[in-house]
Amino acid sequence: MRFTADQLTEYNEHGYVIIDYPFPQSLTDACLEAVEKVAEEPMPEDDGKMNHHRLRPQMPNSYWSKLDHSLPFLQIELHTEIVELIRQLENDTDIYFRNGGINELAPNRSFLWHRDTDWEYIELMHYFSGSTKENGCLRVIPGSHIGPSEPFIKQTENLRQQHGHQNPKTGQSIPDVELPDEISLELEPHQLLIRSARIFHSTWVNKTNQSRLMHHWLFRKSDAANHRFHFEDCLTPELIAQLTPEQRQALWLNREFDIDPKYAKEQENENGKVFWSVIE
């Protein structure tokens, strides 16, 4: 599968494109089954990163649950059609999978306006049960991936002051201010959002009584020194044995490279304690 010329134009101009997912429904079903096997009662005291609700982190204040790079999720993250699409966008055949993750927007929680990074890379987002304004869908400023983020930050801060929200906190139970050019990305379960990491975005508050389950993941170009894992250290041999040669290649298994220094402390704390396997 490859992007059409119109889809590439949309991504380049708006900072995102929405497509139907190019993998079978059975892979999504396997992920949802894994969630139900692993999910527990909410334990917010372990959730320093504010991205868990029913999926408890493997360690207190860790980003990682038992599922993020477990086999059901890797089968989607490393699906051959996904890899081909990202190779096309990045114009690089030797891309590597940096990491994936599961974000559960808990009831009565939201995220503030922000840009993830000033680096340009591509993130994929899949809302398993769909996303709506009611359950906290993404809000974006189309085209905000181009140029500096300071004008959007200043605009946001000025509107917060006007509305008496000078010191909002991530996770707050009221939505962040509405920006003039924002749009809401309400998605169906069969759709994928492919967006620039630089796009300015937030969420609405999840007003339902269930967490909004979102699976997101990203690849990097071969010359980007942004590795987060040596995956052979955190994936079990049983899981690796079930991956295809192409999937193993995208993980850069047993290749020489350095971990990005920004993740060195995380690796020091979690290496040997956080790992992923087959979910049975």
N, C-alpha and C positions, 0 to 999 in steps of 0.2 A: 504494500500500500504506500502511496505517496500523496503529498499534498498537491492540490491543484494550484494553478497560478493565482486564482482569486483568493484561495485560503492563505497562501503565502503573503499576498498583499495585505490581507486583513490582519494577519499576525504582525507584520512589520509596521503597519500604520497605527493599529489600535493597541498592540501589545498582548493580544490574545486571539485565539480562534477556538471555536467549539465544533467538535466532530462527534459522530456516532462511534462508540468504541469498536475497535477492530479485532476483538477477541470473542470467543463464544460465551454465552450467558452462563454456561456451566462453571467457568472460572470465577465469576462473581458469586455464584451460589456457594462454591466451596469456601470462599472468603467469609461469607455471611454465616455459614455453618461453623467455621472456626471461631468467629466472634462469640456465637452462642455457647460454644464449648468452654471458652476461656473467661467470659465476662463474669464479674462478681458484683456484689453490692458496691455502690460508690464509696470510695475511700479518699476523700479530698486531701487528707493530711499528707498523703504521699505524692501529691500532684503539684510540686513546686513549679513545673513548667506550664501548668494550666492547659494541657492538651489531652488529659485523660478524664474519664468519668467512670465507666464500668470496666475498662481494661486497665487493670492496675499496672503501674510501671514495675519493671523487674527489680529496680532499686529505688529507694526514696529519692525524689527529685530528678529522676532520670527521664530522658525523652522516650525511652524504649519500653514497650510492652512485649509480651511473648510473641506477638503476631507481626510486627512491622516488616521483618525480613524472613518470616516463616515461609514454608513452601507454597501455600496457597497464594500468598501475596507476591512472592517472587515470580510465580508463573504469570502474573499480570504485569508486574514491573518490567520483566525481561522478555515479554512476549515478542516474537520475531517481528510482528508488524509495528509494534511500538518502537523497537530498536531502529527499524528502517526509517520511520518518520523522523526520529531525532537525528539520525545520521544525515538526513536530507536538510533539516533545519540548520544543523551545525556545520554542514559541508565537511564532515570528517568521518571516516569509516572506523576509526579506532577510538570511539567514545568510550567512556567508562561510567558505570553506575555508581554515583556517589552515595546515595542512600534513599530510602523510602520512609514512610511513616503513616501512622493513623492518627488523625485528629478528631477527637470527640468534643464538639461544642456542647457543653453541658446546658441543661435548662437554666434559663435566666442569666446566660453569660454571652459576652460579645468580645470582639477584638477592635482596638482603636485603629484609626488611620495610620498607615506607615508604609514604607518601602522596605522590602526584605534586605536588600543589598544594593550597592552601586555597581556590583559586577553584573555583567550580562550573561544570564544562563536561563535555561528553559525548565519550567516546572509543569508537571502533569497533575491534574486534580480530578478525582472521581468521587461523586457523591452517591453512595450506594443506594440510598432510598430517596434520592432527589434532594434539591435544595430550593427553598422558598424564602420569602421575606419572613414568614412566620417562624421557620426553624433556623433562621440566622444565615441566609445565603450571603455570598460575597458581594461587596460593593466596590466598584472600580472607577477610576477616571481614565477613559480611553485615551491613549496617546501619552499617558504620563510616564511611560518608560523611557521617553526621549528627553534628554536634557537633565538638568539638576532637579532634585526633589525640594529644594528650599522654597520655591514659590508655593508649592502645595502645602508644605509644613506651615508656612507663615499664614496662608489663607485659613488653614484649619485652626491655628491658634487664635487668630482674630475672631473667628466665628465662635469658638469656645468662650472667649471673654465676653462677647456680646450676649451669649445665652447663659452666662454664669457657670460655665463648666471649665474653670481654669485648670484644675488638677485632676483630670480623669485618669482612671486606672484600667489597665487591661483586665478583662473579665467583668467589667461593670455591668449592672443590670439595666442600664439605659443605653440606647444607641449613641454613638458618637455623632457629632453635628453633620448635617446634610450639606454637601458641597454642590455648587451650582452645576457642574458638568458630570456628576456621578450617575452611574447606572447600576441596577441590580441584576446580577447574573443568576436567574432562577433556572435550574437545570433539571432535566429528566434523568432517571437512573441509568439510562442507556447512553448517556452523553459523557464525553471527556472535555474538560477545559484544559487547554494548553496555553500557558501564559508566560510572559517575561517575568523574571524575578524582580525586575525594576519597577513594575507597575505599582502605582499608589493605590492602596486598597484597605478595606476594613470589612466588618460584617455587621449585619443587623443582630439584634438580641434574639436568642432562641426562646421563643415564647411557648413552646410545646413542653410536654412533660417527659420527653425522651431526648437523649443526646443525638445530635446530628453527626452521623458517621461520615467522615471524609478520608479517603486514601490519597496521599500525594507522594510524588517521587520525582527524582531528577537525575539527569546524566550530565557529565561535563566533557568538554573537548579534551583530546589526548594531551595537549600542551598546558592545560590548566592544573596548576599544582594545588588542588583543593580536595585531596583524598581525605575521607573521614574514617575509613576502616581498611584493614587488611582482612578481607572477608573470610579467608581460610582460618582466621583466628576466632571467628564468632559464628560460623555456620557449621553444623555438625556434618561429619562424613556421610551420614545417612541422607541428609538433605542434598549435599553436593552431588551425590551419586545419581540423583533423580533429575539433574539439570542437563540440558543439551550442551554440546560443545560451544555453540554460539552464546548461550547464556553464561557459561563459565568464562568465556572470553570477555564479555561485558563487565564481569566482576574483577577482571585483572588478577585472577587467582595466581599466586606464586610468581608474581612479577615484582621487580625491584622498584620501589617508589617510597617517598617519605609521606608521612601523615602531615596534613596542613597544621602548622603550629597552633592555630586557633582551636584545634580539637585535641591537642596534646594532653591537656589536663583531663578532659573527658575520657580519653583512652586510658590514662593512668588510673583513674578511678574505677573504670568499668571493665577493662580488659580481663577476661577470665571469669567475669561475673555476669555479663550480659551476652546471651547467645540465642540463636534461633535454630529451629529444627522442623521436622515434619509434625503436623498437628493431626493426631488420630482420635 
